[in-house]
Amino acid sequence: MRVEVNQLLYDPRDPTCFYILSESAGRLYAFVQCIDRGMDLKAHYRARYWGEYSHDDPDGSIRLILTHGGKWPGLPLD
């Protein structure tokens, strides 16, 4: 599953990219770390977004999170 949204890229073959699932109040959420390639599509920055996730549509869920999800910051140990 490779998902591209504008300058954002989620590619599970890249060690920078991953997601963590968490359930709260009966809903499933994913915290996604992807690559922000910048305006020239050549950069390689980490970007993090979160939002609702569905096991029935993992690609669509990640696409929706990268498009409309909330940002989440790095932790002090990052």
C-alpha positions as CSV (number, residue, x, y, z in Angstrom):
1,M,0.0,0.0,0.0
2,R,1.6,3.2,-1.2
3,V,-0.4,6.4,-0.6
4,E,0.5,9.8,-2.1
5,V,-1.4,12.9,-1.2
6,N,0.0,16.2,-2.6
7,Q,3.6,16.3,-1.3
8,L,2.9,13.6,1.4
9,L,4.0,10.0,0.8
10,Y,3.2,6.9,2.9
11,D,5.2,3.9,1.8
12,P,5.5,1.1,4.3
13,R,8.7,-0.1,2.6
14,D,10.4,3.1,3.8
15,P,11.5,2.8,7.5
16,T,10.4,6.4,8.1
17,C,6.7,5.4,7.4
18,F,4.6,3.6,10.0
19,Y,1.3,3.9,11.8
20,I,0.1,3.0,15.3
21,L,-3.5,2.1,16.0
22,S,-5.4,3.1,19.1
23,E,-9.0,2.6,20.2
24,S,-10.8,5.2,22.3
25,A,-14.5,5.6,23.0
26,G,-15.4,2.7,20.7
27,R,-13.6,4.2,17.7
28,L,-10.3,3.2,16.0
29,Y,-7.7,5.8,15.3
30,A,-4.4,5.7,13.5
31,F,-1.3,7.9,14.2
32,V,0.5,7.9,10.8
33,Q,4.1,9.0,10.2
34,C,4.8,9.7,6.6
35,I,7.3,11.6,4.4
36,D,6.8,15.2,3.4
37,R,8.6,15.7,0.2
38,G,8.2,19.5,0.1
39,M,7.1,21.6,-2.7
40,D,9.7,20.3,-5.1
41,L,9.0,16.7,-4.1
42,K,12.7,16.1,-3.4
43,A,12.8,16.7,0.4
44,H,12.5,14.0,2.9
45,Y,10.9,15.3,6.2
46,R,8.9,13.4,8.7
47,A,5.3,14.4,8.9
48,R,2.7,13.1,11.4
49,Y,-1.1,13.0,11.2
50,W,-3.9,11.2,13.0
51,G,-7.5,10.4,12.4
52,E,-10.1,7.6,12.3
53,Y,-9.1,4.3,10.8
54,S,-11.0,1.3,9.3
55,H,-9.6,-2.2,8.9
56,D,-12.0,-2.5,6.0
57,D,-10.3,0.2,4.0
58,P,-6.7,0.8,5.2
59,D,-5.6,2.6,2.0
60,G,-8.6,4.9,2.1
61,S,-8.2,5.5,5.8
62,I,-4.6,6.6,5.5
63,R,-5.4,8.7,2.4
64,L,-8.2,10.5,4.4
65,I,-5.8,11.0,7.4
66,L,-3.1,12.5,5.2
67,T,-5.7,14.8,3.6
68,H,-7.8,15.9,6.6
69,G,-6.2,14.5,9.7
70,G,-4.9,16.4,12.6
71,K,-1.2,16.9,13.1
72,W,0.6,15.3,16.0
73,P,4.0,16.4,17.3
74,G,7.2,14.5,17.8
75,L,8.0,13.4,21.4
76,P,11.0,15.0,23.2
77,L,13.0,11.8,22.6
78,D,12.6,12.0,18.8
